[in-house]
Each structure stands twice: as C-alpha cells, then as structure tokens.
Amino acid sequence: STPTGWTCVGVRNSLITALNGYWSYSSDYSSKPAYHKDGYYLFYLTAYAKYIVSTALGSTAAIAFCSASTIESCSSGAWYAAQNGQWVANTAAATYSCSSGAAQVCSNFACIGISGMMDTKDGITNNGGWTPAGCHNEQSYYTLDNTGSKYLCYHSEYKRWIIANELCGPSVESIYAYSSTASEDLLASQNNWMIAGSAGWSADQQVMVSDCGGSGTAIDDGSCFGDDEYAERLCISTSSLSGSALWSGDGIFALYTNQCQNGQPIYSYTISSKVDGQDVLGNDAQDTVEKVYYLHYYEFATFSDSNESTPKWLISADAPHVNALASCEQDDVLECTHNEWKVQTMAVFERSNSTDGVIKEMVDAFMTVHRGPCAVAENSNGQDHKALFVYIGFALVLVFIICIAIVAYCWYRKRSVFDKEIGTGNALKARYTPKMVRLDDDDQEKEQLSPRIIEVEVSIEDVTAGVTTLSTGDTYQ
C-alpha cells in the first residue's frame, strides 16, 4: 500500500549508531506508516502515543522513541535513547524525508568521514563527520556537523562528488572541492581531490574518505610523527605464485603525513590510470584512482572477556577499517616478512545449478615489508617486475651468444692449424715416422737380405689432400 506520509525516513545524530540512515516504508501500523532498517522497526505505538524503535513490529520493548505523534514532528529535541538501562535525551537526533520524487530511496552512509583535506578558500576545514541530510540527484547529500553551511553531494553533470556552499553547487564559484574520480561511489573518491584555495585550484593527494558509521575508522591527528620510526614509503612485495596475492609484484605504500590511527602511521597504495588533458572544470586532469589499499595498525582483544590485546597490521581496501584483506600479528610492521601475513582468499565450489564460496585465510610465503621505495621502478599498475625479467632474459641470451662465438672461434683456430700441417706434410710425417728399434747383428743381416714390408693405411682424405710422396727408404705396399 502507499503510505500517507513520507515514503522514506532519514534519521541522523542518534546516540545508537545503527539507527542513523534511511528507513524504508514497510506497512501501515496503528493507522500510521511504519518503517524498517537493518532488523529494526520504527512505528507508532498507540499504547504510548509515540513513535518508537524496536526489533519487532508491535513490540513494547523499545531502544529509542520520539515523543511526537507524527514522524514529521520527530525533529531535534524530541528523541530519547536507551543508554545503560536509562532513557537519555538525544537532543541532536532528528528525522527528515529522504524521498526523492516518487517513493525513491537513495543509498547512504550513516556517517562519512573526511580527513587529511587541506583547508579551502574560506579557511574552514572540511575534515570531520558528514551526516546524511536528504536526497539529491538520486544520491544522499551530507552536511558537516549539521551546520548546513556546506554540502557534500553528487553532481549529476560533472559525474563526481563535490563540496559546495550550495546544494550541489549550481555555480562553479560555490564549489570548494571536488573529487578527481568520476564515480557515484563516494568511497572511491580517495586521495585525489581538487581544492579551491586562495591562490586557485590545487591537487590534494592526502584526502581520505571513509565510512565512519558501522565499520568505520578512528582517525587521529599527526601525534604519531616525530620519532622517524618508519620511512615516508614502505614497499610490500608479493608474488602471483603465492596464490593469494592482493596485487602483482611490488606495492609502494606512501605515508599519510598528517594522519595516524591508534598511535601509528597510515600508509596507502593507490592503483591509478593516467589521464591527460583537462577535467570537467578546466583544471589539469589528475590520475583516475582505480583501487586504494591501506596499511594501518589496530589492537584486537585477545579474548572477548580479557583486557589483553593482540597488535596487528592490517591491509584493507577503500578505507583503513577492520574489515581487512590481510593481517600480520606484529607490533613492528618491518617484522611483517615472509610467512607472517595471512591473506583472505575465496574458495569457490561449483555445483550443478549454483556456485558457492567460502572465505578463508591463507599464509602468504612471499609477502614482505621493507623500508623505502621498491627496488624496481614504480609502476602504478603493480605489474610484476616485467622490466627486470626482460633485462635478465636479454643478459642470458647475450651470454649464450658469446659462448657460442668462443667455441666457434676455437674450432676454427684448431682446424686452420691442422689444415696447415696437412699442406706441408708435417702431419703425415708425424703420423707415420717409423719407430727406431735397436737391432743385433743377426737381425741386421736379415734386414739387409730381405726387404721390409710395412703396411700403411692411408685414408681417402690423405690422398685427396695431395699427399702422394713418402720420403723413406722403405718399400711400401
């Protein structure tokens, strides 16, 4: 059925984080529209004459409630949340319509965190938590700290996310910053942003955009810097032979110079594609970001009921969150060498009419971290030492050719000497010179009476070589 009120309800600034975001219309309950979101229900309960939030439609066990009788009236100051068994006034919480046109619900995050962005021309920071405030261009738009002075929204003409002092910046002058990546995916707008400063537009490659709602991150200031413990760049090498490589070859992780997490620095490895020319606002085009990996530090509870913690360095995609693709249980990242990394892999099982997959962790025997840039020249696409392999192959071929040349030269020299000896007769003399044997007197007489017959085998090669004269006093047959 069609609701009589809002088709989509947005909740922001609730003390219960899971309640923030967009609620879809479910059905009418107590003659008023009811909504649902991630296993929770927002509905009007006649017994209390209030809108409440519960895990079951019609339940009287609430985790939050609005003192108003209509959802449109559940604005700031009307909300209460259950905290430690008591009702606490949640004055900042409010509802708003997230419908865009006919019953359309736009996607959203309960909180978008921006950090590392340089100040814009107004001198006011854009870093902080942005909360959804409504729908525009079939996407959520967000406001910073609910001031409403700036908007983070998707620009349908420019095909990218911008920050402006008007909703989606109808004029270029109202735009303070915009992503260099043309995408509807807000989390894909990492690192490369163009910032409007007092002296014009500048590229900022230190911008981090993250989900600070559910699996979000706690980004600290730059308090972890100053001890020079790590380099400005770390190289994480792996190999496609491991069967679990996140990328191929070497990944060059650059340091975020003004951001930390849990007292440790954050590094990022960006895979991008080169873009030439100018962007949609007439500035020099920046590289299009295709994928961003983050290396960051986190401490996990060793057991659910203990105070002990296990340090881990994590590699995650899109943002430095705990949903890691790889982990290393070391306090020092430089000790994350061979066989220390565990990488998540997907084992796929084909069935007759479906495909199933199981995520498991695999130890990567090749993955290792070392200080400084990688030995091979940087490759933004992460290709696996192709240039090095070409050089090695060329060197091996060159060595092989040199060896063949040396063997051929030696053979030629030996053959030339032999042919020269054949031409002068020296070779045959050396081969057929009779052996001198001492004879007694009787033997000498016999030698004088009977001619000595010596059989000599002469090959066809010797004859054809022109050897026809034998200069000895013996008789040859």
ZAMI-729200 format. One record per residue (C-alpha): z, y, x. Coordinates in Angstrom, 1 decimal, decimal comma, always signed. Example, Ala and Ser with C-alpha at 12.3 -4.5 7.8 and 13.67 -1.06 7.14 Angstrom:
REM residues 2
@w: +7,8 v: -4,5 u: +12,3
@w: +7,1 v: -1,1 u: +13,7
//
This chain:
REM residues 477
@w: +0,0 v: +0,0 u: +0,0
@w: -0,4 v: +3,7 u: +1,0
@w: +2,8 v: +5,5 u: +1,9
@w: +3,8 v: +8,6 u: +0,0
@w: +4,8 v: +10,3 u: +3,3
@w: +3,9 v: +10,1 u: +6,9
@w: +1,8 v: +7,1 u: +8,0
@w: +3,2 v: +7,2 u: +11,5
@w: +6,6 v: +8,5 u: +12,6
@w: +7,4 v: +9,6 u: +16,1
@w: +10,9 v: +9,6 u: +17,5
@w: +11,9 v: +11,4 u: +20,6
@w: +15,0 v: +12,0 u: +22,7
@w: +17,0 v: +9,2 u: +21,2
@w: +20,0 v: +8,0 u: +23,2
@w: +18,7 v: +4,5 u: +22,5
@w: +15,5 v: +4,5 u: +24,6
@w: +13,9 v: +1,6 u: +22,7
@w: +13,7 v: +3,8 u: +19,6
@w: +11,6 v: +6,5 u: +21,2
@w: +7,9 v: +6,4 u: +20,5
@w: +5,7 v: +5,8 u: +17,5
@w: +6,7 v: +3,8 u: +14,4
@w: +4,1 v: +2,3 u: +12,2
@w: +4,3 v: +2,2 u: +8,4
@w: +5,5 v: -1,2 u: +7,2
@w: +6,0 v: -1,0 u: +3,4
@w: +8,0 v: +0,9 u: +0,9
@w: +11,7 v: +0,1 u: +0,6
@w: +14,0 v: +1,7 u: -1,9
@w: +11,0 v: +3,7 u: -3,1
@w: +10,6 v: +5,3 u: +0,3
@w: +8,3 v: +4,4 u: +3,2
@w: +9,8 v: +2,1 u: +5,9
@w: +8,5 v: +1,8 u: +9,5
@w: +8,7 v: -0,7 u: +12,3
@w: +8,6 v: -0,7 u: +16,1
@w: +9,2 v: -3,5 u: +18,6
@w: +11,5 v: -5,5 u: +16,4
@w: +13,3 v: -2,5 u: +14,8
@w: +13,1 v: -1,1 u: +11,3
@w: +13,5 v: +2,5 u: +10,2
@w: +14,1 v: +2,6 u: +6,4
@w: +16,0 v: +4,4 u: +3,7
@w: +19,2 v: +2,6 u: +2,5
@w: +20,3 v: +3,6 u: -1,0
@w: +23,9 v: +2,5 u: -0,4
@w: +24,3 v: +5,0 u: +2,4
@w: +21,7 v: +7,6 u: +1,1
@w: +20,5 v: +7,8 u: +4,6
@w: +17,6 v: +6,7 u: +6,9
@w: +19,0 v: +4,0 u: +9,3
@w: +17,7 v: +1,9 u: +12,1
@w: +18,4 v: -1,8 u: +12,1
@w: +16,9 v: -5,1 u: +13,4
@w: +16,3 v: -6,3 u: +9,9
@w: +14,8 v: -4,6 u: +6,9
@w: +17,5 v: -4,0 u: +4,3
@w: +20,4 v: -4,8 u: +6,7
@w: +23,5 v: -2,6 u: +6,5
@w: +24,2 v: -3,1 u: +10,3
@w: +22,8 v: +0,0 u: +11,9
@w: +22,4 v: +1,1 u: +15,5
@w: +21,3 v: +4,6 u: +14,6
@w: +21,0 v: +6,7 u: +11,5
@w: +19,7 v: +10,0 u: +10,2
@w: +21,9 v: +12,0 u: +7,8
@w: +18,9 v: +13,3 u: +5,8
@w: +17,4 v: +11,5 u: +2,8
@w: +13,7 v: +12,1 u: +3,8
@w: +12,1 v: +11,1 u: +7,1
@w: +10,5 v: +14,5 u: +7,4
@w: +14,0 v: +16,1 u: +7,4
@w: +15,3 v: +13,9 u: +10,3
@w: +15,0 v: +16,7 u: +12,8
@w: +17,2 v: +17,8 u: +15,6
@w: +20,9 v: +17,7 u: +14,8
@w: +20,5 v: +15,0 u: +12,0
@w: +20,7 v: +11,9 u: +14,2
@w: +23,6 v: +9,7 u: +15,4
@w: +23,5 v: +6,7 u: +17,7
@w: +25,9 v: +3,8 u: +18,3
@w: +27,4 v: +4,1 u: +21,7
@w: +30,3 v: +1,7 u: +22,9
@w: +31,2 v: +0,9 u: +19,3
@w: +31,3 v: +4,5 u: +18,2
@w: +28,9 v: +7,0 u: +16,5
@w: +27,8 v: +9,7 u: +18,8
@w: +25,9 v: +12,8 u: +17,7
@w: +22,4 v: +12,7 u: +19,1
@w: +21,5 v: +16,3 u: +18,6
@w: +18,3 v: +16,3 u: +20,7
@w: +16,7 v: +13,4 u: +18,7
@w: +14,1 v: +14,3 u: +16,2
@w: +11,2 v: +12,8 u: +14,2
@w: +7,7 v: +14,1 u: +13,9
@w: +4,4 v: +13,0 u: +12,4
@w: +2,2 v: +11,1 u: +14,8
@w: -0,6 v: +10,6 u: +12,3
@w: -4,0 v: +11,9 u: +13,3
@w: -6,3 v: +12,0 u: +10,4
@w: -6,3 v: +9,1 u: +8,0
@w: -3,4 v: +6,8 u: +8,8
@w: -4,2 v: +6,7 u: +12,5
@w: -1,6 v: +5,8 u: +15,1
@w: -2,2 v: +6,9 u: +18,7
@w: -0,9 v: +5,0 u: +21,7
@w: +2,1 v: +6,4 u: +23,6
@w: +4,8 v: +6,0 u: +26,1
@w: +8,4 v: +6,8 u: +25,2
@w: +8,6 v: +8,8 u: +28,4
@w: +6,0 v: +9,8 u: +31,1
@w: +7,5 v: +10,8 u: +34,4
@w: +5,6 v: +13,1 u: +36,8
@w: +6,9 v: +13,6 u: +40,3
@w: +5,6 v: +14,9 u: +43,6
@w: +3,3 v: +17,5 u: +42,0
@w: +3,1 v: +20,9 u: +43,7
@w: +4,1 v: +24,0 u: +41,7
@w: +1,3 v: +25,6 u: +39,7
@w: +0,3 v: +29,3 u: +39,5
@w: +3,2 v: +30,1 u: +37,1
@w: +5,7 v: +28,9 u: +39,7
@w: +7,3 v: +26,5 u: +37,2
@w: +7,5 v: +22,8 u: +38,2
@w: +5,6 v: +20,2 u: +36,2
@w: +7,8 v: +17,4 u: +37,5
@w: +10,1 v: +15,6 u: +35,1
@w: +10,2 v: +13,6 u: +32,0
@w: +7,5 v: +14,3 u: +29,4
@w: +8,1 v: +13,0 u: +25,9
@w: +5,6 v: +12,4 u: +23,1
@w: +5,2 v: +15,2 u: +20,6
@w: +2,2 v: +14,2 u: +18,4
@w: -1,4 v: +13,0 u: +18,4
@w: -4,4 v: +14,8 u: +19,6
@w: -7,9 v: +13,5 u: +20,4
@w: -6,7 v: +10,1 u: +19,4
@w: -4,1 v: +10,1 u: +22,2
@w: -0,5 v: +11,2 u: +22,4
@w: +0,3 v: +14,5 u: +23,8
@w: +3,6 v: +15,2 u: +25,6
@w: +5,9 v: +18,1 u: +26,3
@w: +8,1 v: +18,7 u: +29,3
@w: +11,8 v: +18,8 u: +28,4
@w: +10,9 v: +19,6 u: +24,9
@w: +10,3 v: +23,3 u: +25,8
@w: +6,8 v: +23,2 u: +24,2
@w: +5,7 v: +25,7 u: +26,9
@w: +3,3 v: +23,2 u: +28,5
@w: +1,4 v: +20,2 u: +27,1
@w: +0,2 v: +17,1 u: +28,8
@w: -2,8 v: +15,8 u: +26,8
@w: -6,1 v: +14,1 u: +27,0
@w: -9,1 v: +16,4 u: +27,0
@w: -12,0 v: +14,9 u: +25,0
@w: -14,7 v: +17,0 u: +26,6
@w: -13,5 v: +16,6 u: +30,2
@w: -12,6 v: +12,9 u: +29,7
@w: -9,3 v: +13,3 u: +31,6
@w: -5,7 v: +14,3 u: +31,3
@w: -4,7 v: +17,9 u: +31,8
@w: -1,6 v: +20,1 u: +31,8
@w: -2,0 v: +23,4 u: +30,0
@w: +0,0 v: +26,1 u: +28,2
@w: -2,1 v: +25,5 u: +25,1
@w: -2,6 v: +22,2 u: +23,3
@w: -5,4 v: +20,6 u: +25,4
@w: -6,4 v: +23,8 u: +26,9
@w: -9,3 v: +25,3 u: +24,9
@w: -9,9 v: +27,7 u: +27,8
@w: -10,1 v: +26,9 u: +31,5
@w: -7,6 v: +29,8 u: +32,1
@w: -4,9 v: +27,9 u: +30,2
@w: -5,2 v: +24,8 u: +32,4
@w: -2,6 v: +24,4 u: +35,1
@w: -3,5 v: +21,0 u: +36,4
@w: -5,9 v: +18,1 u: +35,7
@w: -6,5 v: +14,6 u: +36,9
@w: -9,4 v: +13,9 u: +39,2
@w: -9,8 v: +10,5 u: +37,5
@w: -11,9 v: +10,4 u: +34,3
@w: -9,9 v: +7,9 u: +32,1
@w: -8,0 v: +7,6 u: +28,9
@w: -5,3 v: +5,6 u: +30,7
@w: -2,6 v: +8,1 u: +31,7
@w: -1,1 v: +5,8 u: +34,3
@w: -4,5 v: +5,6 u: +36,0
@w: -4,2 v: +9,3 u: +36,9
@w: -2,3 v: +8,6 u: +40,1
@w: -2,3 v: +10,6 u: +43,3
@w: -5,4 v: +12,8 u: +42,9
@w: -4,8 v: +15,9 u: +40,8
@w: -6,3 v: +19,4 u: +41,0
@w: -3,6 v: +22,1 u: +40,8
@w: -4,2 v: +25,7 u: +39,9
@w: -2,3 v: +27,8 u: +42,4
@w: -2,0 v: +31,5 u: +43,1
@w: -4,9 v: +31,2 u: +45,6
@w: -7,2 v: +29,0 u: +43,5
@w: -7,6 v: +25,3 u: +42,9
@w: -6,1 v: +22,8 u: +45,4
@w: -6,2 v: +19,0 u: +45,7
@w: -2,8 v: +17,2 u: +45,5
@w: -2,7 v: +13,6 u: +46,6
@w: +1,0 v: +13,1 u: +46,2
@w: +1,3 v: +13,1 u: +42,4
@w: +3,0 v: +10,1 u: +40,8
@w: +2,6 v: +9,4 u: +37,1
@w: +4,9 v: +6,6 u: +35,7
@w: +6,4 v: +5,1 u: +32,6
@w: +10,0 v: +6,3 u: +32,6
@w: +10,7 v: +4,7 u: +29,3
@w: +11,0 v: +0,9 u: +29,4
@w: +10,4 v: -0,5 u: +32,9
@w: +10,3 v: +3,0 u: +34,4
@w: +11,5 v: +4,2 u: +37,7
@w: +14,3 v: +6,3 u: +39,1
@w: +12,6 v: +8,7 u: +41,5
@w: +14,9 v: +10,5 u: +43,8
@w: +14,3 v: +13,7 u: +45,8
@w: +13,4 v: +13,5 u: +49,5
@w: +17,0 v: +12,8 u: +50,6
@w: +15,9 v: +9,6 u: +52,4
@w: +13,9 v: +11,5 u: +55,0
@w: +15,2 v: +12,8 u: +58,3
@w: +16,1 v: +9,7 u: +60,3
@w: +12,4 v: +8,8 u: +61,2
@w: +13,2 v: +5,2 u: +60,4
@w: +9,7 v: +4,4 u: +59,3
@w: +6,2 v: +5,8 u: +60,1
@w: +4,1 v: +8,0 u: +57,9
@w: +1,9 v: +5,0 u: +57,5
@w: +2,5 v: +1,3 u: +57,2
@w: -0,1 v: -1,5 u: +57,5
@w: +0,3 v: -4,5 u: +55,2
@w: -2,1 v: -7,2 u: +56,4
@w: -3,1 v: -10,3 u: +54,4
@w: -5,9 v: -12,8 u: +54,2
@w: -8,1 v: -14,2 u: +51,5
@w: -7,2 v: -17,6 u: +53,0
@w: -3,7 v: -17,3 u: +51,6
@w: -4,9 v: -17,9 u: +48,0
@w: -2,5 v: -15,3 u: +46,7
@w: -3,8 v: -12,1 u: +48,4
@w: -3,5 v: -8,9 u: +46,2
@w: -6,3 v: -7,3 u: +48,2
@w: -8,5 v: -8,4 u: +51,1
@w: -7,7 v: -7,5 u: +54,6
@w: -5,5 v: -4,6 u: +55,6
@w: -3,9 v: -2,2 u: +53,2
@w: -2,9 v: +1,2 u: +54,6
@w: +0,2 v: +2,5 u: +52,8
@w: +0,8 v: +6,2 u: +53,0
@w: +4,2 v: +7,8 u: +52,8
@w: +5,2 v: +10,0 u: +49,8
@w: +6,6 v: +12,9 u: +51,8
@w: +8,9 v: +14,3 u: +49,1
@w: +9,9 v: +11,3 u: +47,0
@w: +12,4 v: +8,4 u: +47,5
@w: +13,7 v: +5,5 u: +45,5
@w: +17,1 v: +4,0 u: +45,8
@w: +17,6 v: +5,9 u: +49,1
@w: +14,4 v: +4,5 u: +50,7
@w: +10,9 v: +6,0 u: +51,1
@w: +8,0 v: +5,2 u: +48,8
@w: +4,5 v: +4,2 u: +50,1
@w: +1,2 v: +3,9 u: +48,2
@w: -2,1 v: +2,2 u: +49,0
@w: -5,0 v: +3,7 u: +47,0
@w: -8,3 v: +1,9 u: +46,4
@w: -10,8 v: +4,5 u: +45,5
@w: -14,5 v: +5,1 u: +45,3
@w: -16,3 v: +8,1 u: +46,9
@w: -17,6 v: +10,8 u: +44,5
@w: -19,9 v: +13,5 u: +45,7
@w: -20,8 v: +16,9 u: +44,2
@w: -18,6 v: +18,8 u: +41,8
@w: -16,3 v: +17,8 u: +39,0
@w: -16,3 v: +18,9 u: +35,3
@w: -14,6 v: +22,2 u: +36,2
@w: -16,9 v: +23,1 u: +39,0
@w: -14,5 v: +22,1 u: +41,9
@w: -15,3 v: +19,8 u: +44,7
@w: -15,1 v: +16,3 u: +43,3
@w: -12,2 v: +14,1 u: +44,5
@w: -12,4 v: +10,3 u: +45,0
@w: -12,0 v: +8,3 u: +41,9
@w: -8,9 v: +6,2 u: +42,0
@w: -9,5 v: +2,6 u: +41,0
@w: -6,2 v: +1,0 u: +41,9
@w: -2,9 v: +2,1 u: +43,4
@w: -0,3 v: -0,2 u: +44,9
@w: +3,3 v: +1,0 u: +45,6
@w: +5,7 v: -0,3 u: +48,2
@w: +9,2 v: +0,6 u: +47,3
@w: +12,8 v: -0,6 u: +47,6
@w: +15,2 v: -2,0 u: +44,9
@w: +18,5 v: -3,8 u: +44,8
@w: +18,9 v: -6,6 u: +42,3
@w: +22,2 v: -8,0 u: +41,1
@w: +22,6 v: -11,4 u: +42,9
@w: +24,2 v: -12,8 u: +39,8
@w: +24,5 v: -11,3 u: +36,3
@w: +28,3 v: -11,2 u: +36,5
@w: +28,7 v: -10,1 u: +40,1
@w: +28,9 v: -6,9 u: +42,0
@w: +26,8 v: -8,2 u: +44,9
@w: +23,2 v: -7,1 u: +45,2
@w: +20,1 v: -8,5 u: +46,9
@w: +17,8 v: -6,0 u: +48,6
@w: +14,1 v: -6,4 u: +48,0
@w: +11,0 v: -4,5 u: +49,0
@w: +8,5 v: -4,6 u: +46,1
@w: +4,8 v: -4,1 u: +45,7
@w: +3,8 v: -3,0 u: +42,2
@w: +0,7 v: -1,6 u: +40,6
@w: +0,3 v: +1,7 u: +38,8
@w: +3,9 v: +2,8 u: +39,4
@w: +6,9 v: +1,9 u: +41,6
@w: +8,6 v: -0,2 u: +38,9
@w: +10,5 v: -3,5 u: +39,0
@w: +7,6 v: -5,5 u: +37,4
@w: +6,5 v: -6,4 u: +40,9
@w: +3,4 v: -8,3 u: +42,1
@w: +5,0 v: -9,2 u: +45,4
@w: +8,6 v: -9,1 u: +46,8
@w: +10,3 v: -9,5 u: +50,1
@w: +14,1 v: -10,2 u: +50,4
@w: +14,7 v: -8,0 u: +53,4
@w: +16,6 v: -4,7 u: +53,9
@w: +14,3 v: -3,6 u: +56,6
@w: +10,6 v: -3,5 u: +55,5
@w: +9,5 v: -4,1 u: +59,1
@w: +11,1 v: -7,6 u: +58,8
@w: +8,8 v: -8,5 u: +56,0
@w: +6,5 v: -10,6 u: +58,1
@w: +4,8 v: -14,0 u: +57,8
@w: +6,2 v: -16,3 u: +55,1
@w: +8,7 v: -13,6 u: +53,9
@w: +6,5 v: -12,4 u: +51,0
@w: +6,4 v: -14,0 u: +47,6
@w: +3,3 v: -13,1 u: +45,5
@w: +2,8 v: -13,7 u: +41,8
@w: -0,2 v: -15,8 u: +41,0
@w: -1,7 v: -17,1 u: +37,8
@w: -2,3 v: -20,8 u: +37,4
@w: -5,0 v: -21,3 u: +34,8
@w: -5,3 v: -24,5 u: +32,8
@w: -8,5 v: -25,2 u: +30,9
@w: -8,1 v: -27,1 u: +27,6
@w: -10,6 v: -28,3 u: +25,1
@w: -10,5 v: -25,2 u: +23,0
@w: -8,4 v: -22,8 u: +24,9
@w: -7,2 v: -21,5 u: +28,3
@w: -3,5 v: -21,4 u: +29,2
@w: -2,0 v: -19,6 u: +32,2
@w: +1,3 v: -19,9 u: +34,0
@w: +2,6 v: -17,2 u: +36,3
@w: +4,3 v: -18,5 u: +39,5
@w: +5,4 v: -17,2 u: +42,8
@w: +3,7 v: -18,3 u: +46,0
@w: +4,8 v: -17,7 u: +49,6
@w: +2,1 v: -15,8 u: +51,5
@w: +1,9 v: -17,1 u: +55,0
@w: -0,4 v: -14,3 u: +56,2
@w: +1,1 v: -11,2 u: +54,7
@w: +3,0 v: -9,0 u: +57,1
@w: +4,0 v: -5,3 u: +57,6
@w: +3,8 v: -3,3 u: +60,8
@w: +4,3 v: +0,3 u: +61,7
@w: +1,4 v: +2,7 u: +61,9
@w: -2,2 v: +2,5 u: +60,9
@w: -4,1 v: -0,8 u: +60,8
@w: -6,0 v: -1,9 u: +63,9
@w: -9,3 v: -1,9 u: +62,1
@w: -10,7 v: +1,4 u: +60,9
@w: -9,5 v: +2,4 u: +57,4
@w: -11,6 v: +1,0 u: +54,6
@w: -10,8 v: +2,4 u: +51,1
@w: -12,1 v: -0,7 u: +49,5
@w: -9,9 v: -3,0 u: +51,5
@w: -12,7 v: -5,1 u: +52,9
@w: -11,7 v: -8,0 u: +55,2
@w: -12,4 v: -6,9 u: +58,8
@w: -16,2 v: -7,1 u: +58,3
@w: -16,9 v: -4,8 u: +61,2
@w: -14,6 v: -6,7 u: +63,5
@w: -16,3 v: -10,0 u: +62,6
@w: -19,8 v: -8,5 u: +63,3
@w: -18,7 v: -7,3 u: +66,7
@w: -17,2 v: -10,7 u: +67,6
@w: -20,3 v: -12,5 u: +66,4
@w: -22,6 v: -10,2 u: +68,4
@w: -20,5 v: -10,8 u: +71,6
@w: -20,7 v: -14,6 u: +71,2
@w: -24,4 v: -14,5 u: +70,8
@w: -24,8 v: -12,3 u: +73,8
@w: -22,6 v: -14,6 u: +76,0
@w: -24,7 v: -17,6 u: +74,8
@w: -28,0 v: -15,9 u: +75,7
@w: -26,6 v: -15,0 u: +79,2
@w: -25,5 v: -18,7 u: +79,8
@w: -29,0 v: -19,9 u: +78,8
@w: -30,6 v: -17,4 u: +81,2
@w: -28,4 v: -18,5 u: +84,1
@w: -29,2 v: -22,2 u: +83,5
@w: -32,9 v: -21,4 u: +83,3
@w: -32,8 v: -19,4 u: +86,5
@w: -31,0 v: -22,1 u: +88,4
@w: -33,5 v: -24,7 u: +87,2
@w: -36,4 v: -22,5 u: +88,2
@w: -35,0 v: -22,0 u: +91,7
@w: -34,4 v: -25,7 u: +92,2
@w: -37,9 v: -26,5 u: +91,0
@w: -39,5 v: -23,9 u: +93,2
@w: -37,8 v: -25,2 u: +96,4
@w: -38,8 v: -28,8 u: +95,6
@w: -42,4 v: -27,9 u: +94,9
@w: -42,5 v: -26,0 u: +98,3
@w: -41,2 v: -29,1 u: +100,1
@w: -43,8 v: -31,3 u: +98,5
@w: -46,6 v: -28,9 u: +99,6
@w: -45,6 v: -29,1 u: +103,3
@w: -45,0 v: -32,9 u: +103,4
@w: -41,3 v: -32,5 u: +104,2
@w: -40,2 v: -34,1 u: +101,0
@w: -42,2 v: -37,3 u: +101,7
@w: -41,1 v: -37,4 u: +105,3
@w: -37,5 v: -37,1 u: +104,3
@w: -38,0 v: -39,9 u: +101,8
@w: -39,9 v: -42,4 u: +103,9
@w: -38,8 v: -41,8 u: +107,6
@w: -38,1 v: -45,4 u: +109,0
@w: -34,6 v: -46,2 u: +109,9
@w: -34,1 v: -46,6 u: +113,7
@w: -32,8 v: -50,1 u: +114,5
@w: -31,9 v: -51,3 u: +117,9
@w: -33,8 v: -54,5 u: +118,8
@w: -33,1 v: -57,0 u: +121,5
@w: -35,8 v: -58,2 u: +123,9
@w: -36,9 v: -61,2 u: +121,8
@w: -37,2 v: -59,0 u: +118,8
@w: -39,3 v: -56,5 u: +120,8
@w: -41,7 v: -59,2 u: +121,9
@w: -42,1 v: -60,3 u: +118,3
@w: -42,6 v: -56,7 u: +117,4
@w: -45,5 v: -56,5 u: +119,9
@w: -47,1 v: -59,7 u: +118,8
@w: -47,1 v: -59,2 u: +115,1
@w: -47,8 v: -56,0 u: +113,3
@w: -45,1 v: -54,8 u: +111,0
@w: -45,9 v: -54,6 u: +107,4
@w: -43,9 v: -52,1 u: +105,3
@w: -44,3 v: -51,8 u: +101,6
@w: -44,1 v: -48,2 u: +100,4
@w: -44,1 v: -47,3 u: +96,7
@w: -46,0 v: -44,1 u: +96,2
@w: -45,8 v: -42,7 u: +92,7
@w: -48,7 v: -41,2 u: +90,9
@w: -47,0 v: -37,8 u: +91,2
@w: -47,1 v: -38,1 u: +95,0
@w: -50,8 v: -39,0 u: +95,0
@w: -51,7 v: -36,2 u: +92,6
@w: -49,8 v: -33,8 u: +94,8
@w: -52,3 v: -34,4 u: +97,6
@w: -50,0 v: -36,5 u: +99,8
@w: -52,6 v: -38,9 u: +101,4
@w: -51,8 v: -38,9 u: +105,2
@w: -48,9 v: -40,8 u: +106,6
@w: -48,3 v: -39,9 u: +110,2
@w: -46,7 v: -43,0 u: +111,7
@w: -48,0 v: -45,7 u: +113,9
@w: -47,2 v: -48,5 u: +111,4
@w: -49,6 v: -50,4 u: +109,3
@w: -49,2 v: -49,6 u: +105,5
@w: -50,5 v: -51,8 u: +102,7
//
